[in-house]
Amino acid sequence: MADQGLTDRTDVVVADMFSALPPGGDVYLLSRVIADWNDEHATVLLRRCAEAAGAGNRVLVAERLMGEDTHDSPTASVDRRVATAHDLRMLVLTGGGKRTLAHLGDLAARAGLTLGSCSLLPAGGSIVEFRVVEPAGSGAADGPASTTERIREPLG
Ligand SMILES: C[S@@+](CC[C@H](N)C(=O)[O-])C[C@H]1O[C@@H](n2cnc3c(N)ncnc32)[C@H](O)[C@@H]1O
C-alpha cells in the first residue's frame, strides 16, 4: 500500500467477514474467498458485502470460475485443468468449490446483487462485478440481469 501511495486511503480492520462489514467503501472485493465456502455461507458473505456497500454500489469477486476456458485464451486448456483440480480440492476440504459464472450470479442474486460484467485477469481467474440492487420502489432500472447476459464486457 505504501509503495502505491495508498496509505492515506487505507485502514486495516480485523473482523469476522460473516459479521457486519465496515460500511462506506468505494467497492468491496472478495478475492479468492468464495470458493472456500458452500453455497449457504458464500451467500452470507456476498450479502454482508452488499449490506456494507449499499444500494447501487459495487461488489467485486475475484475467483477462478468453472467454464473460464470458454474465453479465447491460449491457456484455456491449462485453466480448465487447474479449475477442476481446485474444484475437487475445495469440495473435499471445505464443502465449497469453483462456480460457473451462472452459479455465482445466482448466489449473488440471493444476496441482493445483480451481475454487471466479468473479465479475465491476466494471471488467470476472473473478476466479476456486481451491483447492489436498489430497494423496491427506488426507481432503479431492470432488476437482476440474467446471469448469461452482460458477461465478458470490460469493467467500466
Ligand atoms: C484463500 S485466502 C484468500 C486471501 C486473499 N484474499 C487473496 O486473494 O490472496 C482466504 C482468506 O479468508 C480468510 N478468512 C477465513 N475465514 C474468515 C473469517 N471468518 N473472517 C475473515 N477472514 C476469514 C482466511 O484467513 C484467508 O486469509
Ligand as a Chemical Component Dictionary entry (heavy atoms), coordinates in Angstrom:
data_LIG
# 
_chem_comp.id                   LIG 
_chem_comp.type                 NON-POLYMER 
_chem_comp.pdbx_formal_charge   0 
_chem_comp.three_letter_code    LIG 
# 
loop_
_chem_comp_atom.comp_id 
_chem_comp_atom.atom_id 
_chem_comp_atom.alt_atom_id 
_chem_comp_atom.type_symbol 
_chem_comp_atom.charge 
_chem_comp_atom.model_Cartn_x 
_chem_comp_atom.model_Cartn_y 
_chem_comp_atom.model_Cartn_z 
_chem_comp_atom.pdbx_ordinal 
LIG C1  C1  C 0  -7.772  -18.252 0.089  1  
LIG S1  S1  S 1  -7.429  -16.973 1.247  2  
LIG C2  C2  C 0  -7.525  -15.525 0.208  3  
LIG C3  C3  C 0  -6.660  -14.434 0.721  4  
LIG C4  C4  C 0  -6.613  -13.168 -0.139 5  
LIG N1  N1  N 0  -7.917  -12.515 -0.174 6  
LIG C5  C5  C 0  -6.094  -13.422 -1.526 7  
LIG O1  O1  O 0  -6.782  -13.149 -2.519 8  
LIG O2  O2  O -1 -4.969  -13.905 -1.637 9  
LIG C6  C6  C 0  -8.932  -16.903 2.221  10 
LIG C7  C7  C 0  -8.815  -15.953 3.403  11 
LIG O3  O3  O 0  -10.046 -15.893 4.140  12 
LIG C8  C8  C 0  -9.713  -15.642 5.499  13 
LIG N2  N2  N 0  -10.851 -15.979 6.373  14 
LIG C9  C9  C 0  -11.384 -17.191 6.621  15 
LIG N3  N3  N 0  -12.431 -17.113 7.458  16 
LIG C10 C10 C 0  -12.569 -15.776 7.761  17 
LIG C11 C11 C 0  -13.482 -15.039 8.591  18 
LIG N4  N4  N 0  -14.483 -15.659 9.258  19 
LIG N5  N5  N 0  -13.340 -13.698 8.648  20 
LIG C12 C12 C 0  -12.345 -13.057 7.961  21 
LIG N6  N6  N 0  -11.457 -13.706 7.148  22 
LIG C13 C13 C 0  -11.554 -15.051 7.059  23 
LIG C14 C14 C 0  -8.507  -16.529 5.727  24 
LIG O4  O4  O 0  -7.775  -16.084 6.829  25 
LIG C15 C15 C 0  -7.742  -16.332 4.408  26 
LIG O5  O5  O 0  -6.847  -15.257 4.525  27 
# 
loop_
_chem_comp_bond.comp_id 
_chem_comp_bond.atom_id_1 
_chem_comp_bond.atom_id_2 
_chem_comp_bond.value_order 
_chem_comp_bond.pdbx_ordinal 
LIG C1  S1  SING 1  
LIG S1  C2  SING 2  
LIG S1  C6  SING 3  
LIG C2  C3  SING 4  
LIG C3  C4  SING 5  
LIG C4  N1  SING 6  
LIG C4  C5  SING 7  
LIG C5  O1  DOUB 8  
LIG C5  O2  SING 9  
LIG C6  C7  SING 10 
LIG C7  O3  SING 11 
LIG C7  C15 SING 12 
LIG O3  C8  SING 13 
LIG C8  N2  SING 14 
LIG C8  C14 SING 15 
LIG N2  C9  SING 16 
LIG N2  C13 SING 17 
LIG C9  N3  DOUB 18 
LIG N3  C10 SING 19 
LIG C10 C11 SING 20 
LIG C10 C13 DOUB 21 
LIG C11 N4  SING 22 
LIG C11 N5  DOUB 23 
LIG N5  C12 SING 24 
LIG C12 N6  DOUB 25 
LIG N6  C13 SING 26 
LIG C14 O4  SING 27 
LIG C14 C15 SING 28 
LIG C15 O5  SING 29 
# 
